[in-house]
Amino acid sequence: MLSITDEKQTHQETVPLNDSEREYLTGLSLAVCLGSITLVSFLVLLDMSILGTAIPQITTEFDSLPDVGWYISAYMFCAATLQPFSGKLYSKFSNKYTYLAFLVLFELGSLVCGLATSSSVFIAGRVIAGLGAAGLFNGGMTIIASAVPLEKSPLYTGILAGCSQLGIVAGPLIGGALTQHVSWRWCFYINLPVGGAATVLYLFVHIPEMVKKDQFSFKLVREVLPELDLIGFALFSPAAIMFLLALQFGSGNTYAWRSPTIIGLLCGAAVGAVIFLLWEKRMGDQAMIPGTIIRRRIVWTSCVYASALVCCNIVASNWLPTYFQAVKGEGATLSGIHVLPSILGSLLFVVISGAAITRLGYYLPWGTFAGVAAAIGTGLISTLTPTSSVTKWVIYQLIFGFGRGTGLQIPIVATQNAVSPAEIPIALAVLIFFQNFSSAIGGVISNTIFTQTLKDKIPIYAPSLSIEAVLKAGSGASAIRGLVPVGREDELSGLLRAYCDGLRNIFCFLTGLAVLAMVVSFGLGWKDVRKKQNQDEGDTCDSSAA
């Protein structure tokens, strides 16, 4: 069924370079490459969280409150859906120019958002930015894997993952400051000078490859096109979008979970997924998600591990500020400052674990430690109350930060060591896709847990308050306190207790995810990354499947 017009040409594109042919970056070149990629990855993750504080002004200017869900989901949907396909592109074309193409798309989307004159144009900009973001994070990981020897990859991967994760937490702070003091449009304009500076630095660095690839030409595009599995992508995209739409509509109370719309979307997603899997099986090694890669124990274990730990990380980052704002009565800026212990703990241990793996060689003990520390940290955070001391919430966040920081690069390192160099871009794209998908599902589950807890507890703890009014008020300190009549301190106390119960249930759910990560960490493989990886693809596949 597949027609390859030039067998020799195609073969050259996927032959790994041997040690004498490999080039590695050092010194200033490595610093510039790592710095520019980290900066771009920071912007990609920043765009996931910066919108929250800007939405009130955007909806006021465009009179578009019903479109709020699309402002967030359009970016996430496109970024998640295009992930596996972006891996195929990196495996066939130049790492440097493929990365630049995705970066241009991301910057173009940011520009459209900043210049938007209507809600529809703004959503279109979010779609374009999401398409660009799809290939930037896994592309950065692929470039780092190409730029440094395998045994040094954990250290630099840890730096990239740890620093870029700051974007998730810094989003509300930066977005609030720009919206309040400049304009909401600068939440998107900020990507242009920062991304532009990163692009200029990146252009002056030679990016090495792990496999032989020919220079870009239209002839190369024609020859590679049949290998990109465009039909697989066409089948996968609608299935993924229907599933994510069902989650978006259901969790946002747009439709009831039992409504025909949600049931129809879920059924459509299920049918699409079955057809996609059948097609991928038929395509074999040319599939968008090759079965020979995903069936390897270390690869699928890494996907489960990353899905659990990254979901735990993102959900906790979204809900920790709620404790400080809603329960402790703090403003958005101060709540952002008070989550710094988890950030600092994460940054500290992402560097320590990366350096230790590079020095000692084994990543599995650190993967297990990450699951244990994250489980203990989230378990302790679930015990916080309105009167908990500063010492408690600082120490609890530090422990959680130690866990999530340690575990950020573990599945990436394990995956890189489980596949051949030619398969790394695809394997990393699949890994990051599962991270994004699990985070979307985790967000829905956590929102459902919190909402249902409030519905159950408010009639008991604060019976005079309207459940609908409480849910509409959100998590702002002044908003929820404004619901309580003056002098009714007992009602306020009951309301805060209900919020604490909701947060406790969410963090108990996250503790379960952390325990899952700890358990599956034992399947990541006891492998010394300091030993030179066998360059023969067949040997690599055999050893990783063991």
DODOGU-540076 format. One record per residue (C-alpha): residue in one letter; z, y, x negated. Coordinates in steps of 0.02 Angstrom, whole numbers, plus 50000, padded with zeros to 5 digits. Layout:
% residues N
aZYX;...
This chain:
% residues 546
m500005000050000;l500405012049858;s498975017849750;i499335023549573;t497765030849501;d498265030649320;e499455016549276;k499655022149096;q500085039949146;t501385034449273;h502155022349151;q502385036049022;e503365046749145;t504745033949165;v504925026848989;p506615031848914;l506575040648747;n507395031248605;d508735038748493;s507495045148365;e506535054348501;r508015061448597;e508475079748575;y510225086448606;l510835104248625;t512205110948512;g513055127348474;l512385142948559;s510975133748649;l512205121848730;a513395136048776;v511985146048857;c511325130848952;l513045125549013;g513545143549056;s511975147249158;i512035130749254;t513885132849289;l513585150449354;v512215144449471;s513265129749532;f514685141949566;l513505152349676;v512915136849770;l514695131949816;l515175150249846;d513835151249980;m514705137150074;s516315146950097;i515925165550078;l515235167450254;g516875165150348;t517565182650320;a515855190850350;i515445182450516;p516375195050629;q515345209550563;i513715199650564;t513935194450745;t514405212250793;e512855219650710;f511655206650781;d512595203650945;s512445185150907;l514115176450935;p513255160551005;d512305158650839;v513855157450729;g513745138650713;w511985139950645;y512485152550512;i513555139250429;s512655123150474;a510865128650432;y511335130050249;m512335113850245;f511045103750343;c509605108250228;a510625105950069;a511205088550124;t509545082450195;l508485086850043;q509705079349915;p508935062049892;f507165069049887;s507665081649752;g508195067049643;k506445059749653;l505725076549598;y506855077449446;s506375059649398;k504515064149396;f504385082249342;s505125093349205;n507005095949226;k506875114149174;y505495119649291;t506055108949438;y507765117149423;l506965134449415;a505925130749571;f507495126349670;l508375141749600;v506945153149656;l507075145749831;f508955148749833;e508765166749774;l507365169949900;g508475163550041;s509895174849983;l508705189849983;v508105185950159;c509915184750220;g510355201450140;l508835210250215;a508945201650385;t508635212950535;s509025199850667;s510015183950689;s508425173250684;v507905180550516;f509655177850449;i509635159550500;a507915157550419;g508655164450258;r510075151850266;v508805137850287;i507825143450134;a509415145350031;g509975127950085;l508315120250030;g508555128349860;a510375123149846;a509895104949877;g509205103049701;l510355114149600;f512005104749584;n511275087549551;g509945095949444;g511305103849338;m512145086949316;t510485079149267;i510155092749137;i511895090749061;a511615071949051;s509985075448957;a510705089048845;v512185079948766;p512505062348702;l513175050248832;e514915049448753;k515105068448766;s514485069548944;p516225067949026;l516885083748942;y515405094848988;t515195087249161;g517045090749191;i516845108949139;l515335111049253;a516155102549402;g517835111149380;c517215128849356;s515915127849494;q517225121549617;l518045138549604;g516635144649717;i517375135349866;v519065143949850;a518435160849790;g517225162549936;p518445169750064;l519185181749935;i517515188349873;g516765188650047;g518245198050118;a518225211049980;l516335214049992;t516325214650182;q517805226550191;h517345238450050;v515425237450036;s514415227750165;w514265209750225;r512495209950155;w513215209949979;c513915192650012;f512095187549984;y511455201449871;i512765196149744;n511755180249713;l510265190349651;p510965198949494;v512105184349449;g510755171349479;g509475182449393;a510565183949237;a510805165049236;t508925162549252;v508545174049105;l509785164748995;y509125147949053;l507315152649015;f507695155048831;v508425137548809;h507385122048777;i507955108848901;p507755091148832;e507215076148936;m507885058448942;v506205050648984;k504415054448936;k503585066449057;d501885074549051;q501615093049071;f501425099549247;s499655099549317;f498825097149486;k498195080549422;l499985075249388;v500495080649564;r499105070049639;e499635054949537;v501495056749570;l501335061049756;p501245042849816;e502835038949718;l503875052649802;d504075042549963;l503615057050077;i503615045450227;g505405040350186;f505895058550177;a505015061950344;l506015047750423;f507665052150340;s507685070850379;p507695070250570;a508965056050571;a510145065850457;i509895082150553;m510215073950722;f511825066250657;l512435082650582;l511965092050741;a512985079950844;l514485083150731;q514205101950738;f514035102850927;g515445090750962;s516735098350844;g516295116050895;n516615112251079;t514815117051119;y514635100451210;a515885086951255;w515825071551145;r515315061251297;s513945073151351;p512135067051361;t511655079151222;i512885072051095;i512555053951146;g510675057051135;l510815064750961;l511895050450897;c510725037350970;g509225046250896;a510085047050727;a510505028450735;v508715023550779;g508025034950644;a509235027750516;v508705009850557;i506845014150541;f507205023250377;l508155008450304;l506754996450352;w505485007850270;e506535009650112;k506684990750100;r504794989450110;m504545002649976;g505664993649851;d505855002749685;q504735017149745;a505925021149889;m506775038049901;i508435028849887;p507995013049788;g508984997749840;t509054991949659;i510125007249621;i511245008549773;r511664989749773;r512464990349601;r514324989049617;i514735003749505;v513495015049596;w514055011449775;t515875011449720;s515605028549642;c514835034649805;v516345028749906;y517565035849777;a516675052749770;s516505053649959;a518375050849983;l518985062449845;v517745076749872;c518055076150061;c519915076950023;n519615091849908;i518525102050027;v519545098750184;a521155103250093;s520345119250026;n519865124150204;w521565120650282;l522825125950149;p522505144550186;t522915140850369;y524685136150319;f524945152650229;q524075163450360;a524585155450524;v526265147850478;k526905159450341;g526135175150418;e525155181050266;g523495190150257;a521855182650198;t521975189950023;l523765184449992;s523415167050060;g521985165649937;i523165170149795;h524435157349854;v523195142849840;l522965146749655;p524175132949599;s522985119549662;i521515128349577;l522425130349411;g523025112249415;s521245106649451;l520485116949310;l521795111049185;f521575092549219;v519685092849237;v519615098549054;i521015086948997;s520275071549078;g518515075649018;a519115077948839;a520175062048849;i518715051548913;t517605058348776;r518935054148646;l519595037648712;g518035031348799;y518725024048961;y518615033149128;l519355020249248;p521215024149213;w520875042549247;g519975038149409;t521485028349469;f522675042149415;a521645054749514;g521835044649674;v523705042249647;a524045060749609;a522965066749755;a523865054749873;i525575060649815;g525045078949822;t524305078349998;g525775067950058;l526995081049995;i525965095450066;s526065086950237;t527955089750234;l527855108750221;t528705118850358;p528835137450400;t530405138550292;s529785128650140;s530205137349976;v528945144249852;t529465130949726;k528965117049845;w527225123149892;v526835127749711;i527345110549642;y526505101049783;q524865110449756;l524955107649569;i525115088849593;f523645088749712;g522655099549591;f522995087249450;g522245073449556;r520695082249617;g520335089949448;t520465073249359;g519335064449482;l517925077149497;q516845070249356;i517375051849362;p516035045549484;i514705055949395;v515155048449225;a515245030849299;t513545032749383;q512725039549226;n513345024449130;a512785012049264;v510945016449271;s509515018949151;p509045036649094;a507525036549209;e508625032849359;i509985045949328;p509205060049432;i508995048749585;a510715040849566;l511575057849550;a510615064749700;v511185049849806;l512975052149745;i513005070649791;f512165067049958;f513595055350005;q514845068749949;n514045081650063;f513875069750209;s515675063750197;s516285081750186;a515345086050347;i516125071150434;g517845075050361;g517725092950424;v517395086750600;i518805074050594;s520065086750527;n519575099650658;t519755086550795;i521455081150729;f522095099050725;t521415103750896;q522085088050979;t523795090350899;l523915108050966;k523405102151139;d524775088751133;k526165099151057;i526015116651129;p526505111251307;i528075103751228;y528545116851098;a527865132851182;p527525128851364;s527245146951419;l525745149051303;s523955145151353;i523165131551248;e521445139651267;a522115156351206;v522925148151054;l521325138951008;k520305154851028;a521525164750918;g521145153550767;s522265154450615;g522485173050584;a524295178550564;s524195193450681;a523095184550808;i524265169950844;r525835180650837;g525035192550961;l525015178351088;v526905177551094;p527805189951210;v528995202051124;g530745194851109;r530205176751134;e530645170550960;d530875152951027;e529055152551084;l528465158650913;s529515145550827;g528775132150941;l527005138350909;l527245137850720;r527985120450735;a526425114750828;y525335122050690;c526375112950558;d526185096650654;g524295099050658;l524225102550471;r525385087850436;n524215076050528;i522705082850433;f523545080350264;c524115062850313;f522275059250347;l521865066150174;t523225055250097;g522315040350170;l520695046050090;a521555048149922;v522275030549936;l520525024149973;a519905032749815;m521305024749715;v520875007449781;v518995008449753;s519255015849579;f519544998149516;g517704994649550;l517085008749438;g516974997149289;w517974995549127;k516675003149013;d516805012548849;v515645027648861;r515725029948672;k514655014448646;k512805017748642;q511995013348806;n510664999948795;q509005008948812;d508134994248888;e508084997249075;g508194978949120;d509734976449013;t510524991949085;c510264985949261;d510964968849223;s512514975149138;s512904988049272;a512744975549411;a514024963949334;
